[in-house]
Amino acid sequence: MKYVVVLGDGMADQPIPELDNKTPLAYAKTPTMDAMAKKSEIGMVHTVPDGMSPGSDTANLSVLGYDPKKYYSGRSPLEALSIGVPMKSTDVALRCNLVTLSEEDVPYEQQTIIDHSSSEISTEDAAVLLDAVKEALKRDGYDFYLGTSYRHCLVIDKGTVMPLTPPHDVLGQTIGQYLPKDEVLRGMMEKSYEVLKNHPLNLKRKEEGLNPANSCWFWGAGTKPALSSFTEKTGKKGAMISAVDLLKGIAVGSSMKVITVDGANGGLNTNYEGKAKAAVDVLTKDGYDFAYVHVEAPDEMGHQGSVQRKLKAIENLDQRIIKPIYDGLHEAGEDFRMVVLPDHPTPICLRTHTGDSVPYMLYDSTNELDKTWNYNEAEGKKSGNYIPEGHCLIDHLFEK
């Protein structure tokens, strides 16, 4: 038996008036998921423990079977693992986003945050800008590391874990009240704005209609994580397929295989087909038992507040990820169980995450059901199936 998780990050949502009061998942054209739902168990699962921040970090740990209340030590340290940062037990890692501020003629704290991803900046452009930041912000015990796209890392020697606000939680708002209380970090953010706002690359980006990456934004502080081996924990040999450093970091920390797919970038135009092929290949050719296929695009479109682009992301997931994996495993003659779900909702109306339960669909090629439902939030709730602790979902997938 082979096992697959297909995770559409932030795919769940709330009913939207312009979609006939349906959610994007219910409204989108998803023939593969609709057909699978008729043969599958659907229900709801609570992936984010009550009282914890509803992030992709806690939620994906949960879906992989790691209780966040036990294993979570901060978001950025997981990303640091992915990019090979040599963390000591006394280090504190922080996410360093390259964000877009409004560039109004006002003090830094009165700027408005426009975009947490700087138009989904390429890693190549980000590398140029981060080099400028590194040079200007040199300071003993503070080290910057390049990540992917807008997502980078700052490691502080003998640092302190402190509360910091994610930039996607304050889109469209004046930043003053959300800046770090730590004077060093706040000063670094202010100086990064002075360095970046007139950087030639940002001037070029504005000419091209792209948002400038004109400030660093620190958040997600934490210490070195200690995850147990996925194989020892589950008895399954697992592989991670994601463009996002956070997910790769979870895989590194749990000793899963990390598969890098050319052209996979965490955006709407990622290499969907390459990810699907990698999943089929690792299961049918490489002897792995379990593949975790993570797609970031629905979450990014939710943060952007774009209904049409979120619909497109969900439709891409259906036709360009789920369908080729489903067809490929059937054609290979493999018995398999596949669960499809979001990690958390990213409602268009809020442009940030919530901790609400999410719908799941569990398909078993050896036990196809005969149902009339489709896969979405409303029908998941109506099914009566509910998993109150998200870290138990993987045992359900593995039939434990």
ABEGO torsion letter per residue (X at the ends): XBBBBBBBBGABBBBBAAAGGBBAAAABBBAAAAAAAAABBBEBBBABBBGBBBBAAAAAAAAAGBBAAAABAEAAAAAAAAAGBBBBAABBBBBBBBBBBAGBBBBAAABBBABAAGGGBBAAAAAAAAAAAAAAABBBGBBBBBBBEABBBBBBBGBBBBBBBBAAAABGBBAAAABBABAAAAAAAAAAAAAAAABAAAAAAAAAGBBBBABBBBBGBBBBBBBBBAAAAAGBBBBBBBABAAAAAAAAAAGBBBBBBBGBAGBAABBAAAAAAAAAAAAAAAGBABBBBBBAAAAAAAAAGBAAAAAAAAAAAAAAAAAAAAAAAAAAGBBBBBBBBBABBBBAAAGBBBABBBBBBBBBAABBBBBABBBBAAAAAAAGBBBABAAAAAAAAAGX
